[in-house]
């Protein structure tokens, strides 16, 4: 678990590939406030048939752009953003 959390922290997002629900995959990234605390999360749910290789890369890039944009609006310092 600690290894997985370290990966998530480094990448700035986490993925679930049918780990909690059959036929359900998700990618999620935190919204960090100005104090460095997680104040929310943005998640994208997608069926496993569409959650592969290049698609995961594309979704993760778009997700991080979105969460960074939200955090910028909140005033979260760039050193606290993934």
Biotite code that builds the C-alpha atoms (Angstrom):
import biotite.structure as struc

atoms = struc.array([
    struc.Atom([0.000, 0.000, 0.000], chain_id="A", res_id=1, res_name="UNK", atom_name="CA", element="C"),
    struc.Atom([2.808, 2.451, 0.837], chain_id="A", res_id=2, res_name="UNK", atom_name="CA", element="C"),
    struc.Atom([4.442, 1.772, -2.540], chain_id="A", res_id=3, res_name="UNK", atom_name="CA", element="C"),
    struc.Atom([1.178, 2.449, -4.376], chain_id="A", res_id=4, res_name="UNK", atom_name="CA", element="C"),
    struc.Atom([0.593, 5.680, -2.434], chain_id="A", res_id=5, res_name="UNK", atom_name="CA", element="C"),
    struc.Atom([4.116, 6.838, -3.267], chain_id="A", res_id=6, res_name="UNK", atom_name="CA", element="C"),
    struc.Atom([3.411, 6.228, -6.977], chain_id="A", res_id=7, res_name="UNK", atom_name="CA", element="C"),
    struc.Atom([0.158, 8.189, -6.756], chain_id="A", res_id=8, res_name="UNK", atom_name="CA", element="C"),
    struc.Atom([1.887, 11.090, -5.020], chain_id="A", res_id=9, res_name="UNK", atom_name="CA", element="C"),
    struc.Atom([4.660, 11.158, -7.614], chain_id="A", res_id=10, res_name="UNK", atom_name="CA", element="C"),
    struc.Atom([2.300, 11.004, -10.626], chain_id="A", res_id=11, res_name="UNK", atom_name="CA", element="C"),
    struc.Atom([-0.371, 13.273, -9.135], chain_id="A", res_id=12, res_name="UNK", atom_name="CA", element="C"),
    struc.Atom([-3.215, 10.847, -9.842], chain_id="A", res_id=13, res_name="UNK", atom_name="CA", element="C"),
    struc.Atom([-4.385, 7.331, -9.071], chain_id="A", res_id=14, res_name="UNK", atom_name="CA", element="C"),
    struc.Atom([-6.147, 4.700, -11.099], chain_id="A", res_id=15, res_name="UNK", atom_name="CA", element="C"),
    struc.Atom([-8.517, 1.873, -10.305], chain_id="A", res_id=16, res_name="UNK", atom_name="CA", element="C"),
    struc.Atom([-8.930, -0.909, -12.826], chain_id="A", res_id=17, res_name="UNK", atom_name="CA", element="C"),
    struc.Atom([-11.916, -2.922, -11.648], chain_id="A", res_id=18, res_name="UNK", atom_name="CA", element="C"),
    struc.Atom([-10.393, -3.103, -8.156], chain_id="A", res_id=19, res_name="UNK", atom_name="CA", element="C"),
    struc.Atom([-13.570, -1.955, -6.400], chain_id="A", res_id=20, res_name="UNK", atom_name="CA", element="C"),
    struc.Atom([-16.271, -2.668, -9.001], chain_id="A", res_id=21, res_name="UNK", atom_name="CA", element="C"),
    struc.Atom([-16.479, -5.079, -11.914], chain_id="A", res_id=22, res_name="UNK", atom_name="CA", element="C"),
    struc.Atom([-16.812, -3.298, -15.286], chain_id="A", res_id=23, res_name="UNK", atom_name="CA", element="C"),
    struc.Atom([-15.726, 0.026, -13.749], chain_id="A", res_id=24, res_name="UNK", atom_name="CA", element="C"),
    struc.Atom([-12.400, 1.823, -14.074], chain_id="A", res_id=25, res_name="UNK", atom_name="CA", element="C"),
    struc.Atom([-11.504, 5.278, -12.830], chain_id="A", res_id=26, res_name="UNK", atom_name="CA", element="C"),
    struc.Atom([-8.719, 7.807, -12.728], chain_id="A", res_id=27, res_name="UNK", atom_name="CA", element="C"),
    struc.Atom([-8.692, 10.513, -10.052], chain_id="A", res_id=28, res_name="UNK", atom_name="CA", element="C"),
    struc.Atom([-6.567, 13.451, -8.925], chain_id="A", res_id=29, res_name="UNK", atom_name="CA", element="C"),
    struc.Atom([-6.795, 15.577, -5.781], chain_id="A", res_id=30, res_name="UNK", atom_name="CA", element="C"),
    struc.Atom([-7.624, 19.250, -5.461], chain_id="A", res_id=31, res_name="UNK", atom_name="CA", element="C"),
    struc.Atom([-5.128, 20.682, -2.976], chain_id="A", res_id=32, res_name="UNK", atom_name="CA", element="C"),
    struc.Atom([-5.953, 23.899, -1.132], chain_id="A", res_id=33, res_name="UNK", atom_name="CA", element="C"),
    struc.Atom([-3.623, 26.759, -0.213], chain_id="A", res_id=34, res_name="UNK", atom_name="CA", element="C"),
    struc.Atom([-2.537, 24.998, 2.991], chain_id="A", res_id=35, res_name="UNK", atom_name="CA", element="C"),
    struc.Atom([-1.546, 21.784, 1.217], chain_id="A", res_id=36, res_name="UNK", atom_name="CA", element="C"),
    struc.Atom([-4.582, 19.808, 2.341], chain_id="A", res_id=37, res_name="UNK", atom_name="CA", element="C"),
    struc.Atom([-6.767, 17.836, -0.033], chain_id="A", res_id=38, res_name="UNK", atom_name="CA", element="C"),
    struc.Atom([-10.077, 19.661, -0.321], chain_id="A", res_id=39, res_name="UNK", atom_name="CA", element="C"),
    struc.Atom([-11.625, 17.614, -3.122], chain_id="A", res_id=40, res_name="UNK", atom_name="CA", element="C"),
    struc.Atom([-11.070, 15.192, -5.963], chain_id="A", res_id=41, res_name="UNK", atom_name="CA", element="C"),
    struc.Atom([-11.828, 15.117, -9.681], chain_id="A", res_id=42, res_name="UNK", atom_name="CA", element="C"),
    struc.Atom([-12.489, 11.630, -11.038], chain_id="A", res_id=43, res_name="UNK", atom_name="CA", element="C"),
    struc.Atom([-13.228, 10.185, -14.452], chain_id="A", res_id=44, res_name="UNK", atom_name="CA", element="C"),
    struc.Atom([-15.085, 6.862, -14.672], chain_id="A", res_id=45, res_name="UNK", atom_name="CA", element="C"),
    struc.Atom([-14.801, 4.787, -17.818], chain_id="A", res_id=46, res_name="UNK", atom_name="CA", element="C"),
    struc.Atom([-15.602, 1.215, -18.895], chain_id="A", res_id=47, res_name="UNK", atom_name="CA", element="C"),
    struc.Atom([-12.646, -1.202, -18.945], chain_id="A", res_id=48, res_name="UNK", atom_name="CA", element="C"),
    struc.Atom([-12.946, -1.670, -22.710], chain_id="A", res_id=49, res_name="UNK", atom_name="CA", element="C"),
    struc.Atom([-11.919, 1.988, -23.185], chain_id="A", res_id=50, res_name="UNK", atom_name="CA", element="C"),
    struc.Atom([-9.359, 2.164, -20.348], chain_id="A", res_id=51, res_name="UNK", atom_name="CA", element="C"),
    struc.Atom([-6.154, 1.088, -22.054], chain_id="A", res_id=52, res_name="UNK", atom_name="CA", element="C"),
    struc.Atom([-2.610, 2.370, -22.736], chain_id="A", res_id=53, res_name="UNK", atom_name="CA", element="C"),
    struc.Atom([-2.796, 5.577, -24.759], chain_id="A", res_id=54, res_name="UNK", atom_name="CA", element="C"),
    struc.Atom([-6.270, 6.357, -23.433], chain_id="A", res_id=55, res_name="UNK", atom_name="CA", element="C"),
    struc.Atom([-5.015, 6.274, -19.827], chain_id="A", res_id=56, res_name="UNK", atom_name="CA", element="C"),
    struc.Atom([-2.146, 8.597, -20.783], chain_id="A", res_id=57, res_name="UNK", atom_name="CA", element="C"),
    struc.Atom([-4.536, 11.000, -22.531], chain_id="A", res_id=58, res_name="UNK", atom_name="CA", element="C"),
    struc.Atom([-7.008, 10.985, -19.643], chain_id="A", res_id=59, res_name="UNK", atom_name="CA", element="C"),
    struc.Atom([-4.299, 11.512, -17.017], chain_id="A", res_id=60, res_name="UNK", atom_name="CA", element="C"),
    struc.Atom([-2.843, 14.510, -18.892], chain_id="A", res_id=61, res_name="UNK", atom_name="CA", element="C"),
    struc.Atom([-6.272, 16.100, -19.254], chain_id="A", res_id=62, res_name="UNK", atom_name="CA", element="C"),
    struc.Atom([-7.147, 15.352, -15.630], chain_id="A", res_id=63, res_name="UNK", atom_name="CA", element="C"),
    struc.Atom([-3.948, 16.974, -14.338], chain_id="A", res_id=64, res_name="UNK", atom_name="CA", element="C"),
    struc.Atom([-4.537, 20.031, -16.542], chain_id="A", res_id=65, res_name="UNK", atom_name="CA", element="C"),
    struc.Atom([-8.040, 20.352, -15.105], chain_id="A", res_id=66, res_name="UNK", atom_name="CA", element="C"),
    struc.Atom([-7.037, 19.915, -11.462], chain_id="A", res_id=67, res_name="UNK", atom_name="CA", element="C"),
    struc.Atom([-4.089, 22.298, -11.843], chain_id="A", res_id=68, res_name="UNK", atom_name="CA", element="C"),
    struc.Atom([-6.404, 24.876, -13.389], chain_id="A", res_id=69, res_name="UNK", atom_name="CA", element="C"),
    struc.Atom([-8.812, 24.537, -10.449], chain_id="A", res_id=70, res_name="UNK", atom_name="CA", element="C"),
    struc.Atom([-5.988, 24.812, -7.925], chain_id="A", res_id=71, res_name="UNK", atom_name="CA", element="C"),
    struc.Atom([-4.599, 27.871, -9.707], chain_id="A", res_id=72, res_name="UNK", atom_name="CA", element="C"),
    struc.Atom([-8.032, 29.509, -9.373], chain_id="A", res_id=73, res_name="UNK", atom_name="CA", element="C"),
    struc.Atom([-8.042, 28.620, -5.657], chain_id="A", res_id=74, res_name="UNK", atom_name="CA", element="C"),
    struc.Atom([-4.623, 30.217, -5.271], chain_id="A", res_id=75, res_name="UNK", atom_name="CA", element="C"),
    struc.Atom([-2.804, 26.966, -4.472], chain_id="A", res_id=76, res_name="UNK", atom_name="CA", element="C"),
    struc.Atom([0.946, 27.617, -4.807], chain_id="A", res_id=77, res_name="UNK", atom_name="CA", element="C"),
    struc.Atom([2.550, 25.802, -7.752], chain_id="A", res_id=78, res_name="UNK", atom_name="CA", element="C"),
    struc.Atom([4.946, 23.941, -5.432], chain_id="A", res_id=79, res_name="UNK", atom_name="CA", element="C"),
    struc.Atom([1.922, 22.188, -3.874], chain_id="A", res_id=80, res_name="UNK", atom_name="CA", element="C"),
    struc.Atom([0.470, 21.109, -7.231], chain_id="A", res_id=81, res_name="UNK", atom_name="CA", element="C"),
    struc.Atom([1.435, 17.869, -9.032], chain_id="A", res_id=82, res_name="UNK", atom_name="CA", element="C"),
])
